[in-house]
Amino acid sequence: MLYTTDLKQLKVFKKGKVRDVYDLGDKLLIIATDRISCFDVILPTPIPDKGKILTEISMFWFSFLEDVLENHIISTDSEDLPPQAKDESLEGRFMITKKCEVIPFECVVRGYISGSGWKEYKANSSICGIKLPKGLKESQKLDEPIFTPATKAEAGHDENINFKTMENAIGKELASKIRDISINIYKKAALFAREKGIIIADTKFEFGLHQGKLILVDEVLTPDSSRFWPASEYEPGKPQVSFDKQYVRDYLESLNWDKIPPAPELPEEIVSKTKQKYKQALKTLTGIDNY
């Protein structure tokens, strides 16, 4: 298991909730650790091979979506690692990427009503300022996917915002382009996943500008950035069984924890079942069963 990295000869770009990023000059080295975060808190217990599984899933989707939008991937080949990063523990869990100006918003697309969206809908029949029909049930499929951006928080909680706030921050033209591409990407991926037996209820994308061009960055359509439901067990009107880290969130919700660090350790049973869910998502989507 890899909880953190310490590549002393490389310049740290940032250490996020689950990824460690190093500065390679005009490129970045992004390493997916086995850390897991819930409620924007990093848990002390890693999930074995999680970083490798997420990298594998992201690489599948980056390839699948490259006809829609260019992405930040340069290489995942160990031969291309700098000498200071030649470490077996990084195998299968790193991406060498383009360095770009990251758009400072989580670009969330919801095809079903769940999670924070469901809570907001119950309160005022809308999500991020988008009015929705009355009488929707929890986990119900929306007539059309909606774009509901959120702020990006390095620490603390991301915050849902309305589209106008995003427009004011980055400009109407760029915000509209990101919204439309996000929905298009979601629709294409959701259709493919549904054919494989997975419902992508919602997901978040991140974008950057590289040499003036909009590109897809970070991770894509993984169980950490999305809500994956087995289609065979889908039943609106209640929370769904999931392939994502909602399983860990549900366990934490059962505890007397105030969601303020430090987080509690996860028992072995929760760790093992969580890994199985990540593995199942990878296998169902791609056929890969390596872990």
N, C-alpha and C positions, 0 to 999 in steps of 0.2 A: 504494500500500500504506500502511496505517496501523499503525505499530508501537506508538505511544503517543500520548496526547493531552495538551495543556497549555492547559486553559481557565482561565487565571490568575484571572479574575474570579469563578469559581465555587469553592465549597468542595469539596475532595476528600473523598469519603466513604470510599473505599478503592480501591486499585489491586490487582486480583487477578492471577491468572496470565495470563488472556487478556482480561479486561474491566476497563475504567476506570469507576468509579462516582462521580458527583457528587451532592452534597446540594442539593436544591431546596426545602428547608424541610420541607413535609409530603409531598414526593415525592422520587423518585430519578431521576437520568439515568444509564442504564446503556449504555455504549458497547462494542460488540464489536469489538476490534481484530483485526488479522491475525496476532497472536502465536499461537504454538502451544507447548504444554507437553507433555513426555513424562517419565514417571517423576518427576512433580512438579517438574520443572526447566523453566524458560522457555527456549526455544531462541532463539538470536540471529537466526535466519532466519525472516522471516514468510512466510505463504502468501497470495498475492494474492487479495483478495476473500473470504477465509475468513470474516471477521466479518459481511459482508453475507449470505453463504450461510447461515451459522448462524442469523442473525436471521430470515431468510426461513423456514427450517425450523421454528424455534421458534414463530413466529407462526402457521404452519399448524397445528401441534399444539395450541397454546393454544386456537385456535378449535375444533378438532376435539374437544377434551376439555372444553369449558366446560360441557357438560351434566352432567359427572361432578363437577367441582370448579371453583369460582371461581379466577381467576388474578390476578396482580399488574399486568396491563397497563392503562395509562391511555390512552396514545397512542403512535403511531409517525409522526405527522404533523409535518413540519418547521415548520408554522405554530405548533405548540404549544411549540417550543423557546424557552427564554429568549433574549433578545437577545445575551447573552454567548456563546451556543453556536450562533449562526447561522454554520455553517461547512459548505461543500459536502462536505468530507471525511467528515462524519458521516452523510450521506444514506444511508439504507438499512441503517444499522448501529446504530441507537440505539432504546431503549425508554424512555419515561417511565412510571415504575411507582409503585405504592403503596409507601410506606415501612412496613415491618412488622418484627416481632420474628422473626428467622430461627431455625428449629429447627436446632440445632447438629450435625446429622448428615447424612451422605450416605445417601439412602434407596435402596438398591440392590435391584433385582429381577433375578433370574437365571432365564431359561427354559431355558438350555443351560449346560453346564459347560465353562468356558473361563477363560483368564487366571489371575488370582490364585486364583479358585475351584478351578480344576483343580489348581493346585499344592497347595492346602490339602487337597483331596480325596485326592490321591495320598499325602499324609503320614498322614492319619488317618480317611479315609472320611467326612469331614464338612466342612461349610462354615459358619463362624460358629456352631458348636455344633449345627447341624442335621445329624443323621445321615442319610446317603444309602445306597442299596443298594450292595453291593459289585459290582465288575466293570464299572462305567460306563467308557465310552470318552471320550477328549477330544472336546469339541464335541458330545457326545450331548445330545439333548433330554431334559429332566427330565419326569417324569410330571405334575408340577404346578410352576408357578413358585415360587421361594422368595425370602423377604425377608431380605437379609443386609446390615444397616446398617454404616456405617463412620464413623469420626470425620472431621470437617472440619478440614483443616490449611491455614492460610494459607501456611505455609512447611513444607517437609519432606513426609513421606509421610502420606497418609491411612492409617488403620489399621482393618482389619476387626474388628468386635466382635460379641458375641452379643446377642440381643434383650433379655435380662435387663438388660444394662448400659444400654441405651437406656431401658428402663422405669424403672430406678432414677433416671435423670437427669431425665426429663421427665414421669414419671407413667405408670401402667399404661394408663389410659383413652386418653390422647393417643397414646401409642406404638402401641397396638392399632389406633386409628383410622387413623394414618398407614400402618401396615403393610397394612391391608386396602385402603385407597384406592390405595396404590402398586401392589399386585397387580392391582386392578381396572383401573387406568389402563394398566398394562403389557399386560394381556390384550386390552383393546380396541384399543390401538395395534398390538400384534403381529399381531392378526387382520387389520387393515387393511393393514399393511405386507406381510404374507405374500401377500395378494391382488395386491399390486403387484410381487411378486417379490423382496422383501427379508425376510430373517429378522432379527428383533431378538433377538440372543442374550441380551443383558443391557443394563441401563440404570440410570442413577441419577437420582433426582428430588430436588428441594429444596422444602421447605415453609416457610411463615411463618404467623404469627398477625397478622391485621389486624382491629382492633376486636373482638378475641376470636374471630374466625372463621378457620378453617384455610384457607389458599389456596396455590396452586401458584406457585412463584417461580423466578427464575434462568432457565436455558434448559431446553428440554424435548426429549428424544428426538432429539438431534443426533448427528452423527458424533464429536463431542468427548465426549459424555456417554453414548454407547451403543456397542455392538458391532453393526454392520450387516454381514450376509453376503448375497451374491447367492444366492437359493434354488436357482437352476439349477446352481450349482457346489457345493452343500452335500454333504459326505461325512464322516460322523462317523469318529472314530478318528485325527484329525490336526488341526493348525491350519487355519483356513479363510481363503480369499481374503476381503478385507473392503473396505467402502466407508468405513471410519473411519480414524483416525490410527494404527491398528495397523501400517499400512504404514511409517510413520515410526519407530515403536518397533522394528520388525523391522530396519530399516536401522541404527538406533543400536545394536541388540544385536550387529550384525556388526562393530562397531568396538571398539577397545581403549579404551573410555570407562567410567569407574567410576561414572557416573550422579550425579556430584557437580559442581555448577557450577564453572567455566563449561562449557556444553554446546558441542559442535562445530557449526560451520556446516553447513547442508544443501546438497548440490550441486544445481544447477539441475534436473537430471533428477528428483530426488526431490521437489523443490518442485512441478514441473509435474505429475507423476503424482499427487501428493497433492491438488492443486487439482482435477484431473480426477475423483478419487474423491468429493470433496465435491460437485462439480457433478452427478455421476451420481446421488448419493443424493437431492439436491434434485429433479432431473428425474424420477427414478423415483417418488418419493413424491407430488410435487405437479404434475408436468407443466411446471414453470417451468424455462426454459432461457435465462436472461438473462446469464450470466457467461462 
